[in-house]
Amino acid sequence: MTSIPHAIDPALIQSYREADYLIHVGGSDIVLKVGQASLQLSSLMMGRQVDSAAFITAFNPYSSIARAQENALNHKALLADLSSLGIESIGGEGRDSENLWPSETSILALGISLQNAELLARRYKQNAFLWISGNDGLVDLNLMFPVATQIDINQKPSLIKLGVEGSH
């Protein structure tokens, strides 16, 4: 039997879907929501002449609260990685809509490839990131691991792979 190294709790995925993701641009914020198109984001991407972007963080690996110093070091390293790839980045933050979690400093990486976004998500131990492809500003949740589920409530809990959302 193949073991799954990591799986994401469905409740956590729901939290990702309900969160607000803010991009700090020119003294105002563009708010992104999973599954919704953002005309402001679309306009930003067209103005920068890119057709893909990822909203990603290096904070709180695997959605476990990390020390402020660790988060700051990871964020600095993420910025350095993006710079070395020649990727323009804009600061932002992910916010829990119910304020149960502290906000996470994040980055909108403009013009990044899906492959590089996934590489950075793995490097910084992220369960997911937001992916935007095309000029419509549609925000997708890109999961890095399968969804956790129990096979039978009478058996010991185990994990199976149901599938992973990807880019369209």
N, C-alpha and C positions, 0 to 999 in steps of 0.2 A: 504494500500500500504506500502511495506517495504521500509524504507529509507536506503540508503547506506551511512555509516559514512565517507567514504573517497574513492576517486577514483583518478586515475592517468591520467593526460592529455597525449594523444597520442604523442604530440610533445616532452614531457619530456621523454617518453619511447624511442623515437627515439634518443634523446640526450644520454641516457644511452647506447644504442646500438652502437653509434658512438664514445664513449669515449675510451680512452686508460687507461688501468689498469696496473700499474707497481708494481712488487714485487722486493724489494731491497734485492738481495742475493749476498753475497761475493764480494761486490764492483761493481757489474753490475746489470742490471735490466732485468727481464723477463717481456715482454709486453703481456698482455692478451687482447683479443678482443672478444666480445660477438659473439657466433655462430661459433667460430673458435677453432680448437684444437691447443694446444701448446706442442710441443715436449719437450721443456725445463721444462715446468710445469709437464708433465708426468714423466720425468726423476727425478725431484725433489720429486714428490710424491712416486715414486717407491723406491727411495733412503731412504726416511723416513718411508717406509712401511705403507703407508696410502692409502685408496682407495676413500677418499672423502675430499673435502676442500670447504671452503667458503671464498670469498673475500668480506669483509664487513667494513663499516665505522660507526662511531658514530657522524660524523660531519653533520651539517646542517639538522636537523630533517625535514622530509617531503620535502626535497630539498628547504628549505627556508634558506637563508644566516643567520647564527647565529654569535654572537659575538665570537671573538677569545678565550676569557676566557671560555665561555660555551663549545665550541668545544674541548678545551684542557681538561676540566674536564670530558666531556663525553668520550673522547678517553681513558683517564686514567682509568675510570670506566669499559670500555669495556675490556681493558687489564687485569684488576683485575678479571672480570667475566671469561674470558678465562683461566686465571691461576687457578681459583678455580675449573674449570671443568677439569683441567689437559690437556688442549689443547695447543699444541705448536703453536706459532704464529710467523709470519715473517712480518716485516713492509713493507708498500707500500703506494701507492697513486693512486687516480683516477683523471684523467685529461681530461678536455673538449678538444676535438680535435681542436676546433676553438679558444681556450683560452678566451671564454666568461665568464666562471666561474673560480674562484680560485680552485686550486687543493685541494683535500680532503685527509688528512691522513687516511690511511686504513690499514687493517690487513688481511693477508692470514691465516686463521685458519685451520691447518692441522689435518685431522682425525675427524673433528667435524661431528656430525650427522645433518641431515636435520632438525630434530625437534629442536635441540639446536640453529642452525643457524637462524631458523625462530623466535625462542624465543628472541634471541638477536636483531634481526631486529625489532621486535615489541617493545622491551624494549627501543631501541634507536631511535624509530620513523622513521624507514627507509622505503621508498617506495619499495625498491628492494635490492637484493644483488646478487653476482655472485655465482653460484653453480657448482661444478665440482665433478662428481661421476665417478668411474671407473678409469682405468689406461690410458685412451686415451687422457687426458688433454683437453677434450671438455668443453668449457666455456658456461654455460647457464645463462640467465637472469631469476632470480626467483622473480616474482612480488608478493608483499604482499597485494595488493589491486586490485580491478577490474579496467578495462580501462574505462575512461570517454568517453561518447558519447552523442550527442543530438538525441532524438527520432524523432523530427520533427522540421524543421527550422522555422515553423510558430507558434510553441508553445513556451511557456517559456522553457528555457534550463532545462533539467533534466538529471539525470544520471541513466544508467542501467548497469547491470553486463553483460559483454560480455564473461568473462572468465579470468582465471589467469593462466599464465604459471607456471609450476612446474618442479620438477625434473623428469628425465626420468628413 
